[in-house]
Amino acid sequence: MPAEPAPEPARTADLSAGRDDDAPEGGATADDTAAAPPDRIAAGEDPDVPQRDPKAAQDPEGTESTESADTTDAPDPAPASEASGTTNAPTDTTPAPDSRAVRPRRGARGWTAAGAAVAVAAAITAGVLATGGGHHDTQPAARSAPSDGLRHTAVDVAPGSCGAGWSAAQKPRAGTQAFDLHNTGPNATEVYLKDPKTGRLFAELEGLAPGATRSMTVDLGSGRYAFECLQEDTDAVTGPTVTVPGKVPQGPSSLPVTVHDLIPPTLDYQKWIQARMAELSTDTGTLNSDIDHGNLAAARRDWLTGHLVYERMGAAYDTFGDADSVINGTTTLGTNPAADPGFTGFHRIEYGLWHD
């Protein structure tokens, strides 16, 4: 039998270096393809079974995407020719894998991305610390967006700063909007938004207490506007004039009521009160006659008629002054009404008609 050809000497893995910069850029060498991934060694797989790393040919810089948790070098395997134990056995020409775990390197781009992430995180942390972790503005309307969807403008309405906060710097515009009026004065204030030339009123707010803030909602058209602040015990103060540009029609408005405007309705009211006084005098006279004649049923009926006339006279109560307590006063709770000399008028008669 002819002699078998001598086997080709097995190639041994280059153990002097793992996957490093000696590999040509853009390709993979036999040593690269024979290197056993660290995760296979950590998982207990046989390092003698070669497995080509698909990422080896895709990473031109020879970098790993993630770091291996196991960085301990594995023992060097024996060359394939020594492991066979005989020279007559068929020779395995597959390169012996380099099972030594290779410490992955982080490429320049990886370090750049990591540095940028750290810088962003540091900037965010510094920003939070600089602001104290939150916003502590005492003006709620300025801190967050209003829920009504309207444009809000903070305006001071104290006598010394009436209208401060609304000017050309805020770029006034037409449309429905809200002014958050803040009273920094010592007394309650009335506030009006008016046309400084014609005096027409577009909005008003009354009884704004010291230190309080309330919203005034108004539909503004193009034109000139100014706030007027009328605080108790002070003269009215008109703030700076603000021009709303454009050609938008102005919203509803009215002229302020003057003393002359009040004269006609006041005279009409006086005439109405005089007629009620005559009616009251007649009804109380009838009630007095019923009592004198001892007609209890008629007295109870006529008492109610006369008392309703007095109750319906409304604002005229103040015109009687102290006489009102004599005509329609009540007694102190817990006392005997019949023994109270100050208990007079309608309610004293009522007590007698229904209790005596």
PELINRA-V746105 format. One record per backbone hydrogen bond with DSSP energy under -0.5 kcal/mol. CO is the residue of the C=O (numbers start at 1). NH is the residue of the N-H. E is the energy in kcal/mol with one decimal. If there is no record, write none. Layout:
CO,NH,E
CO,NH,E
//
This chain:
11,96,-0.9
13,15,-1.0
18,20,-0.9
20,23,-1.6
24,27,-1.6
29,33,-2.0
30,34,-1.6
31,35,-0.8
32,35,-0.6
34,98,-0.7
37,40,-0.9
37,41,-1.3
38,42,-2.5
39,43,-1.5
40,45,-2.6
41,44,-1.3
45,47,-0.6
46,49,-1.4
48,50,-0.8
52,54,-0.7
53,56,-1.7
55,59,-1.3
58,60,-0.9
59,62,-1.9
69,71,-0.7
79,82,-0.6
79,83,-2.1
80,84,-1.3
81,85,-0.6
91,93,-0.8
97,99,-1.1
98,36,-2.0
102,104,-0.6
105,64,-1.2
105,107,-0.6
107,111,-2.1
108,112,-2.1
109,113,-2.3
110,114,-2.4
111,115,-2.6
112,116,-2.1
113,117,-2.2
114,118,-2.2
115,119,-2.2
116,120,-2.4
117,121,-2.4
118,122,-2.4
119,123,-2.2
120,124,-2.3
121,125,-2.4
122,126,-2.5
123,127,-2.0
124,128,-2.2
125,129,-2.4
126,130,-2.2
127,131,-1.5
128,133,-2.4
129,132,-1.0
131,134,-1.0
138,140,-0.8
139,142,-0.6
139,143,-1.3
140,144,-1.5
146,149,-0.8
151,178,-2.9
153,180,-2.3
155,182,-2.6
156,163,-2.1
156,164,-0.7
158,161,-1.4
159,162,-0.6
161,164,-2.0
162,240,-0.5
163,166,-1.5
164,156,-2.8
165,167,-0.5
167,170,-1.4
168,171,-1.7
172,245,-0.5
175,220,-1.9
176,151,-0.5
177,218,-2.5
178,153,-1.7
178,180,-0.5
179,181,-1.1
179,216,-2.5
180,155,-2.4
181,214,-2.0
182,157,-2.2
182,184,-0.8
183,211,-3.2
188,232,-2.0
189,208,-2.4
190,230,-3.1
191,205,-2.5
192,194,-0.6
192,228,-3.0
193,202,-3.3
193,203,-1.1
194,196,-0.7
194,226,-1.9
195,199,-2.9
199,256,-0.6
200,195,-2.2
201,254,-1.7
203,193,-2.5
205,191,-3.0
207,209,-0.9
208,189,-1.7
209,212,-2.0
212,183,-2.4
214,181,-2.8
215,217,-0.5
216,179,-2.5
218,177,-2.3
218,220,-0.8
219,251,-0.7
220,175,-3.1
223,244,-3.3
225,242,-3.2
226,194,-2.7
227,239,-3.5
228,192,-2.4
228,230,-0.5
229,231,-0.6
229,237,-2.6
230,190,-2.3
231,234,-1.7
237,229,-3.3
242,225,-2.6
242,244,-0.5
243,245,-0.7
244,223,-1.7
248,222,-2.5
254,201,-3.9
258,262,-1.1
259,262,-0.6
259,263,-0.8
260,264,-0.6
261,265,-0.6
262,266,-1.8
263,267,-2.2
264,268,-2.1
265,269,-2.1
266,270,-2.1
267,271,-1.9
268,272,-1.9
269,273,-2.4
270,274,-2.4
271,275,-1.7
272,276,-1.7
273,277,-2.5
274,278,-1.9
275,279,-1.8
276,280,-2.8
277,281,-2.5
278,282,-1.8
279,283,-2.3
280,284,-2.5
281,285,-1.6
282,286,-2.0
283,287,-2.1
284,288,-2.3
285,289,-1.9
286,290,-2.0
287,291,-1.9
288,292,-2.2
289,293,-1.8
290,295,-2.4
291,294,-1.3
294,296,-1.3
295,299,-2.2
296,300,-2.5
297,301,-1.8
298,302,-2.9
299,303,-2.3
300,304,-1.4
301,305,-1.5
302,306,-2.3
303,307,-2.5
304,308,-2.1
305,309,-1.4
306,310,-1.6
307,311,-2.4
308,312,-1.8
310,313,-1.4
311,314,-0.8
313,316,-1.8
314,317,-1.9
315,318,-0.9
316,319,-1.1
316,320,-0.6
317,320,-1.7
318,321,-0.9
320,323,-1.8
321,324,-1.4
322,325,-0.9
322,326,-0.7
323,327,-2.3
324,328,-3.2
325,329,-1.1
327,346,-2.8
332,335,-1.6
335,337,-0.8
336,339,-1.3
336,340,-0.5
337,340,-1.1
339,341,-0.7
340,343,-1.3
342,344,-1.0
345,349,-1.9
346,350,-2.4
347,351,-2.0
348,352,-1.7
349,353,-2.5
350,354,-1.8
351,355,-1.6
351,356,-0.7
352,356,-0.7
//
